[in-house]
Amino acid sequence: MKRILVVGDRGMLGTDLMELLASKAGPSGETPGLKVRGIDLPEIDITHRASINRALREFRPRVVVNCAAYTRVDDAEKNLDLAMQVNGIGPGLLAAGCAVARARLVHLSTDFVFDGAKPSPYEEDDPTGPLSAYGATKLEGERRVAGAGGDWLIVRTAWLYGEHGKNFVTTIRELARTKPELTVVNDQRGCPTWTRDLARALWALMNTDAHGIVHAVGRGTCTWYEFACEIVKLSALSTPVRPVPSAEFKRPARRPANSALDTSRLKGLTGFEFPLWQDSLAAFLAELDAAGGPI
């Protein structure tokens, strides 16, 4: 694991992962000889085999982490072809290239591959059944990665937020500053996940020989309404937050009612355990305030 290539390094997760890996590879880092490169559009296009092969040939990575994805869930309903190219076909091409290059692929996937009918957190081998075009394209990506024949690890995650991209936390915080009241759905449950914590989980997994599928999300569950209430409280705001059912908040894409993920396998493989989601949220907001970031 001396050479790591991060695909999609300028996204919310990719940026935090690159910062973590840089600290590991630096002069005083814990992994001497570690070389890290980040790559994104237009330097690489995972929907084109030649672009992938060129990047792999130039850097010769031993590990490739694919953070690139089409993540606009509602837009995927009308842009299915593009979403499938990026989320479904592209990961398969990348996995095939990694197999030839003898590089291990760590591919990021999503909780949206599940239908949300299970009352408890989903385990890795639970049946899938996406409700949305986005979920279907991500599941196709999983299938193509697994079918490429190389050394692969699929990491499913969920409800991401971080400093380097638009996300629920900063959106709610801004709205709570400018609106007299917020309405947030209270019948969709999941696991809020700080990209900084996810980067640490990925590093832990890269230091194992784990294969197959692993779930990696913040510890504990909540609804979007409960998440919003915690954001408002920790921001020292008093804006009322009103819970509503999903039926009152029409969106093009259907969301699973429960997309909480069980992380027992992650802990068993690595010993790594995510902080409680409330603690990570508090740390994230404190960092934003200290840096003078988004309100």
One Martini backbone bead per residue (centre of mass of N, CA, C, O) as a GRO file, in nm:
protein
  295
    1MET     BB    1   0.060   0.061   0.023
    2LYS     BB    2   0.241   0.305  -0.134
    3ARG     BB    3   0.012   0.365  -0.364
    4ILE     BB    4  -0.237   0.628  -0.387
    5LEU     BB    5  -0.550   0.669  -0.562
    6VAL     BB    6  -0.771   0.950  -0.589
    7VAL     BB    7  -1.093   0.953  -0.707
    8GLY     BB    8  -1.231   1.251  -0.655
    9ASP     BB    9  -1.051   1.480  -0.483
   10ARG     BB   10  -1.267   1.748  -0.498
   11GLY     BB   11  -1.456   1.647  -0.309
   12MET     BB   12  -1.577   1.608  -0.001
   13LEU     BB   13  -1.428   1.340   0.055
   14GLY     BB   14  -1.165   1.365  -0.110
   15THR     BB   15  -1.045   1.603   0.049
   16ASP     BB   16  -1.028   1.464   0.328
   17LEU     BB   17  -0.861   1.221   0.235
   18MET     BB   18  -0.615   1.377   0.133
   19GLU     BB   19  -0.543   1.506   0.406
   20LEU     BB   20  -0.493   1.244   0.556
   21LEU     BB   21  -0.279   1.116   0.365
   22ALA     BB   22  -0.075   1.346   0.389
   23SER     BB   23  -0.018   1.292   0.694
   24LYS     BB   24   0.096   1.000   0.640
   25ALA     BB   25   0.323   1.097   0.406
   26GLY     BB   26   0.487   1.268   0.554
   27PRO     BB   27   0.780   1.319   0.720
   28SER     BB   28   0.598   1.242   1.002
   29GLY     BB   29   0.468   1.001   0.915
   30GLU     BB   30   0.348   0.657   0.959
   31THR     BB   31   0.419   0.608   0.626
   32PRO     BB   32   0.677   0.527   0.478
   33GLY     BB   33   0.663   0.582   0.122
   34LEU     BB   34   0.406   0.723   0.082
   35LYS     BB   35   0.197   0.769  -0.209
   36VAL     BB   36  -0.007   1.048  -0.327
   37ARG     BB   37  -0.295   1.081  -0.551
   38GLY     BB   38  -0.499   1.314  -0.716
   39ILE     BB   39  -0.809   1.281  -0.918
   40ASP     BB   40  -0.992   1.450  -1.186
   41LEU     BB   41  -1.167   1.640  -1.350
   42PRO     BB   42  -1.011   1.602  -1.663
   43GLU     BB   43  -0.787   1.380  -1.601
   44ILE     BB   44  -1.045   1.195  -1.540
   45ASP     BB   45  -1.266   0.938  -1.694
   46ILE     BB   46  -1.461   0.668  -1.587
   47THR     BB   47  -1.619   0.636  -1.882
   48HIS     BB   48  -1.311   0.588  -1.990
   49ARG     BB   49  -1.076   0.359  -2.047
   50ALA     BB   50  -0.829   0.528  -2.143
   51SER     BB   51  -0.822   0.721  -1.901
   52ILE     BB   52  -0.774   0.510  -1.688
   53ASN     BB   53  -0.518   0.371  -1.801
   54ARG     BB   54  -0.341   0.622  -1.796
   55ALA     BB   55  -0.348   0.676  -1.490
   56LEU     BB   56  -0.239   0.397  -1.403
   57ARG     BB   57   0.027   0.406  -1.567
   58GLU     BB   58   0.151   0.670  -1.442
   59PHE     BB   59   0.126   0.584  -1.117
   60ARG     BB   60   0.103   0.290  -1.010
   61PRO     BB   61  -0.105   0.175  -0.815
   62ARG     BB   62  -0.219  -0.022  -0.532
   63VAL     BB   63  -0.446   0.196  -0.466
   64VAL     BB   64  -0.798   0.265  -0.528
   65VAL     BB   65  -1.013   0.549  -0.473
   66ASN     BB   66  -1.369   0.585  -0.529
   67CYS     BB   67  -1.535   0.916  -0.519
   68ALA     BB   68  -1.683   0.908  -0.775
   69ALA     BB   69  -2.006   1.078  -0.849
   70TYR     BB   70  -2.354   1.076  -0.888
   71THR     BB   71  -2.548   1.275  -0.633
   72ARG     BB   72  -2.819   1.367  -0.776
   73VAL     BB   73  -3.096   1.222  -0.691
   74ASP     BB   74  -3.328   1.372  -0.845
   75ASP     BB   75  -3.185   1.411  -1.126
   76ALA     BB   76  -3.162   1.102  -1.196
   77GLU     BB   77  -3.455   1.063  -1.299
   78LYS     BB   78  -3.378   1.242  -1.577
   79ASN     BB   79  -3.048   1.136  -1.572
   80LEU     BB   80  -2.988   0.825  -1.613
   81ASP     BB   81  -2.755   0.794  -1.814
   82LEU     BB   82  -2.544   0.957  -1.659
   83ALA     BB   83  -2.563   0.807  -1.388
   84MET     BB   84  -2.483   0.530  -1.510
   85GLN     BB   85  -2.208   0.604  -1.614
   86VAL     BB   86  -2.086   0.692  -1.332
   87ASN     BB   87  -2.216   0.463  -1.124
   88GLY     BB   88  -2.198   0.198  -1.313
   89ILE     BB   89  -1.991   0.180  -1.553
   90GLY     BB   90  -1.736   0.319  -1.443
   91PRO     BB   91  -1.659   0.124  -1.206
   92GLY     BB   92  -1.616  -0.117  -1.395
   93LEU     BB   93  -1.380   0.004  -1.554
   94LEU     BB   94  -1.200   0.055  -1.310
   95ALA     BB   95  -1.187  -0.239  -1.213
   96ALA     BB   96  -1.061  -0.353  -1.468
   97GLY     BB   97  -0.804  -0.180  -1.459
   98CYS     BB   98  -0.711  -0.278  -1.178
   99ALA     BB   99  -0.681  -0.575  -1.248
  100VAL     BB  100  -0.453  -0.534  -1.454
  101ALA     BB  101  -0.274  -0.350  -1.245
  102ARG     BB  102  -0.290  -0.470  -0.953
  103ALA     BB  103  -0.521  -0.309  -0.804
  104ARG     BB  104  -0.690  -0.186  -0.543
  105LEU     BB  105  -1.042  -0.141  -0.493
  106VAL     BB  106  -1.212   0.143  -0.347
  107HIS     BB  107  -1.567   0.165  -0.327
  108LEU     BB  108  -1.827   0.395  -0.323
  109SER     BB  109  -2.139   0.376  -0.162
  110THR     BB  110  -2.493   0.315  -0.063
  111ASP     BB  111  -2.800   0.311   0.114
  112PHE     BB  112  -2.988   0.326  -0.161
  113VAL     BB  113  -2.991   0.003  -0.216
  114PHE     BB  114  -3.229   0.019  -0.026
  115ASP     BB  115  -3.585   0.009   0.072
  116GLY     BB  116  -3.650   0.049   0.403
  117ALA     BB  117  -3.816  -0.204   0.545
  118LYS     BB  118  -3.624  -0.241   0.761
  119PRO     BB  119  -3.619  -0.188   1.114
  120SER     BB  120  -3.316  -0.235   1.099
  121PRO     BB  121  -3.005  -0.238   1.041
  122TYR     BB  122  -2.806  -0.288   0.775
  123GLU     BB  123  -2.649  -0.545   0.626
  124GLU     BB  124  -2.439  -0.653   0.380
  125ASP     BB  125  -2.639  -0.925   0.308
  126ASP     BB  126  -2.876  -0.778   0.242
  127PRO     BB  127  -3.124  -0.713   0.054
  128THR     BB  128  -3.184  -0.543  -0.228
  129GLY     BB  129  -3.394  -0.228  -0.329
  130PRO     BB  130  -3.419   0.021  -0.501
  131LEU     BB  131  -3.620   0.332  -0.542
  132SER     BB  132  -3.406   0.471  -0.726
  133ALA     BB  133  -3.201   0.569  -0.972
  134TYR     BB  134  -2.957   0.613  -0.801
  135GLY     BB  135  -2.959   0.338  -0.654
  136ALA     BB  136  -2.944   0.167  -0.916
  137THR     BB  137  -2.666   0.275  -1.014
  138LYS     BB  138  -2.504   0.192  -0.762
  139LEU     BB  139  -2.568  -0.111  -0.780
  140GLU     BB  140  -2.440  -0.153  -1.057
  141GLY     BB  141  -2.159  -0.078  -0.964
  142GLU     BB  142  -2.123  -0.309  -0.769
  143ARG     BB  143  -2.157  -0.540  -0.976
  144ARG     BB  144  -1.917  -0.455  -1.160
  145VAL     BB  145  -1.695  -0.469  -0.955
  146ALA     BB  146  -1.743  -0.771  -0.871
  147GLY     BB  147  -1.715  -0.870  -1.192
  148ALA     BB  148  -1.401  -0.793  -1.271
  149GLY     BB  149  -1.180  -0.982  -1.089
  150GLY     BB  150  -1.054  -0.832  -0.863
  151ASP     BB  151  -0.946  -0.621  -0.606
  152TRP     BB  152  -1.217  -0.555  -0.373
  153LEU     BB  153  -1.399  -0.270  -0.211
  154ILE     BB  154  -1.710  -0.198  -0.061
  155VAL     BB  155  -1.833   0.125   0.060
  156ARG     BB  156  -2.094   0.201   0.260
  157THR     BB  157  -2.279   0.505   0.284
  158ALA     BB  158  -2.410   0.815   0.460
  159TRP     BB  159  -2.509   1.125   0.520
  160LEU     BB  160  -2.318   1.347   0.414
  161TYR     BB  161  -2.069   1.570   0.564
  162GLY     BB  162  -1.884   1.886   0.501
  163GLU     BB  163  -1.665   2.145   0.409
  164HIS     BB  164  -1.646   2.060   0.067
  165GLY     BB  165  -1.976   2.084   0.052
  166LYS     BB  166  -2.288   2.040  -0.009
  167ASN     BB  167  -2.522   2.019   0.276
  168PHE     BB  168  -2.739   1.974   0.532
  169VAL     BB  169  -2.603   2.133   0.756
  170THR     BB  170  -2.549   2.409   0.609
  171THR     BB  171  -2.838   2.447   0.512
  172ILE     BB  172  -2.985   2.455   0.786
  173ARG     BB  173  -2.822   2.684   0.908
  174GLU     BB  174  -2.903   2.898   0.703
  175LEU     BB  175  -3.214   2.875   0.728
  176ALA     BB  176  -3.219   2.937   1.040
  177ARG     BB  177  -3.124   3.241   0.982
  178THR     BB  178  -3.375   3.317   0.752
  179LYS     BB  179  -3.610   3.157   0.886
  180PRO     BB  180  -3.894   3.117   1.089
  181GLU     BB  181  -3.923   2.814   0.966
  182LEU     BB  182  -3.894   2.457   0.972
  183THR     BB  183  -3.930   2.174   0.745
  184VAL     BB  184  -3.899   1.819   0.837
  185VAL     BB  185  -3.853   1.505   0.795
  186ASN     BB  186  -3.976   1.208   1.018
  187ASP     BB  187  -3.963   0.918   0.810
  188GLN     BB  188  -3.636   0.921   0.794
  189ARG     BB  189  -3.369   0.689   0.854
  190GLY     BB  190  -3.022   0.739   0.974
  191CYS     BB  191  -2.652   0.815   0.925
  192PRO     BB  192  -2.460   1.046   1.012
  193THR     BB  193  -2.160   1.162   0.814
  194TRP     BB  194  -1.841   1.248   0.846
  195THR     BB  195  -1.584   1.275   0.626
  196ARG     BB  196  -1.356   1.259   0.830
  197ASP     BB  197  -1.438   0.983   0.948
  198LEU     BB  198  -1.444   0.824   0.681
  199ALA     BB  199  -1.146   0.854   0.616
  200ARG     BB  200  -1.052   0.689   0.861
  201ALA     BB  201  -1.195   0.428   0.779
  202LEU     BB  202  -1.049   0.389   0.509
  203TRP     BB  203  -0.767   0.365   0.624
  204ALA     BB  204  -0.822   0.117   0.795
  205LEU     BB  205  -0.902  -0.063   0.551
  206MET     BB  206  -0.629  -0.030   0.389
  207ASN     BB  207  -0.486  -0.199   0.644
  208THR     BB  208  -0.630  -0.435   0.504
  209ASP     BB  209  -0.779  -0.741   0.339
  210ALA     BB  210  -1.045  -0.650   0.265
  211HIS     BB  211  -1.348  -0.797   0.129
  212GLY     BB  212  -1.618  -0.662  -0.031
  213ILE     BB  213  -1.851  -0.551   0.213
  214VAL     BB  214  -1.879  -0.227   0.383
  215HIS     BB  215  -1.989  -0.043   0.657
  216ALA     BB  216  -1.976   0.338   0.682
  217VAL     BB  217  -2.094   0.509   0.970
  218GLY     BB  218  -2.233   0.677   1.189
  219ARG     BB  219  -2.319   0.667   1.518
  220GLY     BB  220  -2.627   0.613   1.497
  221THR     BB  221  -2.965   0.745   1.485
  222CYS     BB  222  -3.195   0.935   1.264
  223THR     BB  223  -3.374   1.187   1.162
  224TRP     BB  224  -3.396   1.468   0.985
  225TYR     BB  225  -3.532   1.621   1.214
  226GLU     BB  226  -3.329   1.549   1.440
  227PHE     BB  227  -3.088   1.664   1.293
  228ALA     BB  228  -3.189   1.956   1.271
  229CYS     BB  229  -3.224   2.010   1.573
  230GLU     BB  230  -2.921   1.975   1.641
  231ILE     BB  231  -2.812   2.198   1.462
  232VAL     BB  232  -2.968   2.432   1.591
  233LYS     BB  233  -2.871   2.394   1.881
  234LEU     BB  234  -2.552   2.403   1.823
  235SER     BB  235  -2.602   2.705   1.688
  236ALA     BB  236  -2.775   2.884   1.883
  237LEU     BB  237  -3.075   2.847   1.790
  238SER     BB  238  -3.456   2.919   1.768
  239THR     BB  239  -3.568   2.777   1.536
  240PRO     BB  240  -3.828   2.624   1.429
  241VAL     BB  241  -3.905   2.265   1.402
  242ARG     BB  242  -4.107   2.084   1.174
  243PRO     BB  243  -4.267   1.793   1.146
  244VAL     BB  244  -4.288   1.579   0.850
  245PRO     BB  245  -4.404   1.403   0.605
  246SER     BB  246  -4.310   1.297   0.296
  247ALA     BB  247  -4.589   1.362   0.158
  248GLU     BB  248  -4.528   1.689   0.211
  249PHE     BB  249  -4.235   1.629   0.048
  250LYS     BB  250  -4.188   1.651  -0.261
  251ARG     BB  251  -4.002   1.416  -0.463
  252PRO     BB  252  -3.877   1.254  -0.732
  253ALA     BB  253  -3.732   1.073  -0.522
  254ARG     BB  254  -3.724   0.795  -0.348
  255ARG     BB  255  -3.703   0.714  -0.003
  256PRO     BB  256  -3.591   0.548   0.255
  257ALA     BB  257  -3.709   0.499   0.572
  258ASN     BB  258  -3.459   0.291   0.615
  259SER     BB  259  -3.079   0.349   0.613
  260ALA     BB  260  -2.946   0.202   0.822
  261LEU     BB  261  -2.615   0.094   0.926
  262ASP     BB  262  -2.413  -0.174   0.992
  263THR     BB  263  -2.068  -0.174   1.163
  264SER     BB  264  -1.946  -0.450   1.264
  265ARG     BB  265  -1.741  -0.525   1.044
  266LEU     BB  266  -1.555  -0.288   1.068
  267LYS     BB  267  -1.471  -0.337   1.362
  268GLY     BB  268  -1.366  -0.631   1.318
  269LEU     BB  269  -1.141  -0.553   1.103
  270THR     BB  270  -1.016  -0.265   1.259
  271GLY     BB  271  -1.145  -0.125   1.539
  272PHE     BB  272  -1.320   0.083   1.420
  273GLU     BB  273  -1.511   0.369   1.555
  274PHE     BB  274  -1.750   0.572   1.545
  275PRO     BB  275  -1.877   0.834   1.643
  276LEU     BB  276  -2.114   0.996   1.752
  277TRP     BB  277  -2.305   1.199   1.566
  278GLN     BB  278  -2.321   1.434   1.771
  279ASP     BB  279  -2.011   1.469   1.809
  280SER     BB  280  -1.935   1.525   1.516
  281LEU     BB  281  -2.116   1.768   1.473
  282ALA     BB  282  -1.990   1.947   1.692
  283ALA     BB  283  -1.704   1.947   1.568
  284PHE     BB  284  -1.777   2.066   1.294
  285LEU     BB  285  -1.907   2.334   1.392
  286ALA     BB  286  -1.658   2.432   1.547
  287GLU     BB  287  -1.476   2.453   1.297
  288LEU     BB  288  -1.642   2.653   1.140
  289ASP     BB  289  -1.632   2.880   1.349
  290ALA     BB  290  -1.319   2.902   1.371
  291ALA     BB  291  -1.298   2.956   1.042
  292GLY     BB  292  -1.544   3.120   0.929
  293GLY     BB  293  -1.766   2.973   0.802
  294PRO     BB  294  -2.049   2.872   0.753
  295ILE     BB  295  -2.340   2.963   0.924
   0.00000   0.00000   0.00000
